[in-house]
């Protein structure tokens, strides 16, 4: 199997801008299988893929587990954070057509409770992702500054946990991240980004591995559930978990629930409210 990775030019671009896209990862046939998985779970177990349960679906779905451990993604991630990689969570983002759902300007590193910032968010497009259906926009170079203040809004249309929002982001300095099905974007935990509502007639679907972390990254708020994605964990800061072997295995669902409970404790630390995600 031939190893693929980022070029020197792409790594320089990532370091300069705080993101890199697009990167070809999945074939259209693989994307078709993933869409069928989403449709099947939505119809048969709708409560297992909505709200809080949109988090960590790779714990109970071997198909999504395969995305998290995809060697092409890991090759690209390794170029940024090193060989020893932990997969520390995933989120399925589904924007229904003609709905108001959006993602406000934010930094992933604000509430995750990890230090140092040797980690990265990988975002895989399952459908076409464009400006009409609410693609991500990145504030170029914003990762070079400190974490900014976020205001918790708990806006019911906001797809973030707390509706956390950075105010006064200069829209003209942000760049749309346009992706075709199966393509990947990578961004730094301090890169300011967000996305608008889906104004098209079709679903916009993305799967975020949030995040791949270096094994030297510690959790200073709660407990993070992880899988060993590559290399070795010489620090053992986090709780290692198993990988699924069958869809909706009861043991895997229990594990998913434990991971999500710990995730809520981290994301809602010091919050006066608890959101639907």
N, C-alpha and C positions, 0 to 999 in steps of 0.2 A: 504494500500500500504506500503510495507516494505521499510524503508529508507536504502539506501546504502551509504557508504562513504569510504574515504581512511583509511587504517589501520595506526597505529602508525608507523609501519615500513616504509610505503609508504611516510608518512609525513616527517620522518627523511631523507629519500632518496631524496625527493624534496628539502628540506632545504640544504642538503649537495651538491647535484649535480646541482640544478637549473631546474630540469625537472623530470617528472615521466611518464612512459609508459611501456606497454599498459594498458588501462583500458577498460573493456568491457562495451559498452553503448547501441548500437543499434542492433536489430536482423537483420538477412539477409533479412527478408521480409521488414523491414523498409528501409533498404539500397536499395532494389529493387525499392521501391516507389520513393525514392529520385532520383535515376538514371533516372527513367521515367520522373520525373519533369524536370530534367536538359535537357534531350533529347527533350522534348516537347517545352520548352522555347527556346532552341537553334534553333529549326526548325521554330517556329511560330514568335518569337520576338528576332532574333539574336542580335540586337543592345542593347537589355536590359540585356545582360548577359556578354558582352565583354567590354574591356577597363575599363574606370572609373566605368561602371555599373556592374562590377563584385563585387563591394562593396555594402553591405547592401541589398542583395537580400531578406533577411528575412523581409524587410518592405513590399514587395509585394507578397511574397509566403507564405501562411500559413504552407506549409510543412517545409520550412526552418525556419520559426518562431517557429515551434514545437521543432526543434533541439535546437535553442537558449534557449528555456525555458524547456528543458528536465530535469526532476527532478534528474536523475542519474548524469548528468553533474553538475548540481547546488549543489548536495550533496558533490561532490568531490571538487568543487571550494570553497564551504563554509568552508571546512577544512583548506583552505589556507588563505582566505581573510576575513572570517567572514560571519555572517548571512545576513547583509544588502548588497545586490548585485545589481548592475546595468549592463545591457548589453549595451555596448557602440559601437558596430559595428561588422560587419562580412565581410569576404572576401572569395569568391570562387576561389580556385586555380585549374586550369585545365591545365595540361601539355599534349599536344598532342604527339602522338608517333613519334619518330625519328625527333624531333624538337630540337632546340638549347636552348630553354627557361630554365633558371636557376634562383636560388635565391642566391644572394651573401651573404657573411658573414655579419651579422648585429645584432643589438639589437633592439627589438620592442620599447623600451622605449626612443630611441634617438630622435624621431621626433613627438611623440604623445602629448607631452606637458602636461603630468599629473604628479602631485606630491601629496602625497608621492607615492612610488612604491608599493602600496597595490593593485595590480591588476595582472591579469594572462591571458595568451593566451591559449585557448582551441582549439585543432586541431583534427577534426574528419575525419577519413579515409572513403571515399566513395567507393574506390577501394582498391585492394591490394597495399601496399606501401612498396617498397623494394629498395635495392641499384641500381638495374638495371633501375628502372623507376624514380629515382630521389627523394628518401626519404630525409627527414630532417636529418641533423647531428648536434649534440649539443656539444659545448665545455664545458665539465664537470667542474663545479665549477666557471665558468667565471662570474656568477651573483654576486659573492662576492666582485668583484672589481668595480671601477667606470665605468661610461659610457665612451666608447672609442671614439676616433676621427673616423669619417666616411668620406670617399671620395665620392662625387657625380660623377658618371660616365655617367649616362643616356645611358647606353649600351642598344641597342634595343632588345637584347635577355634577358635582366634582367627583372624579373617579379616584382621587387620592383619599387616604384614610381620614385625615383631619381637615381636608380641603386646604392644606397648607399652601400659602401663597407668598411669593416675593413680589413686592410692589415696585412699580416704576421701572420695569424692564423695557429697554428701548427696542421696540419691535423691529425697527429697520436694521438692527445689528444682529438679528437672529436669522438662521438659515433653515429652510425646510429640508427635512430628511425624506427623500423620495425613494421608496423601495418597491421592488417587484416581489411576488410570492417566492419565498425561499431565500431571499436576501437578508443580510444581517447588518445591523449598525452596532457600534461599540461606543460607549461614552464614559467619561470620568465621573466619579461620584460627586465632584464639586461643580460639574458643568450644569449651568442653569438651562432648563428646558421645560417644555410644556406642549400641549396640543389642543386644537380646537374641536368643536363638535363635528359629527359626521353629517354632512349636508347632502350626501349622495343617496341613491336608492338601494344600496347594498351594504352588508355588514363590513366593517373594517376590523380585522382581527390581527393582533400581534401577541407574541409570547415572549415575555422578558425573563431572562435568568438574572435575578437581582439578589445577590450578585455572585460573580466568581471572585473569591477572595484568596489572597496569598495566605499560606499557613502561618505567617508571622503576624497576621492581623488578629488582634484580640477584641473581645466583646466586653465593654465596660458598663453595660446597662443590665443585661439579662443573660439568657442562654440561647445560643444559636444552634440549630440543628443543621448538620452538614453531611454531604457525601464526599468521599475522596474521588475527585474527578481525574487527577493526574498526580504523579509523583508520590511523595511521602509527607506525612504530617509530623514534623519533629517537635512541634510545640504543644499539641493536644489542648488547645484552648476551648474547643467546642465539642458538642455531642455528636458523635458519628452515628449514622443510620444506615439501614439496608436499602437495597433497590427492589422495586416491584418485579414480580414474575408473572402476574396475571392482573387483568383489569378488575378494579373494585374488590380486591381481596380485603377481607374484614380487618386483618392484622395491619395492612398498609393504611387503611382508612383511620384506624386508631392512632397510628404513627403520625399521619397527616394532621389529625386534630391536635395532637400534643405539640407538634411543631407550630401550628397556627396559634395555639394558645400562648406559647412563649413569644411568638412574633407580635401578638397584640400587646403584650406587656411591654415590649420594647418600643413599638411605634406610638403607643399612647401614654408613655411615661410622662407624668406631670400634667396630663390633659384633664380638663374638667368634664369632657364628654367622650363617648365612645361612638365612632362612626359605624357605618354598615359594612365597611371593608376591613 
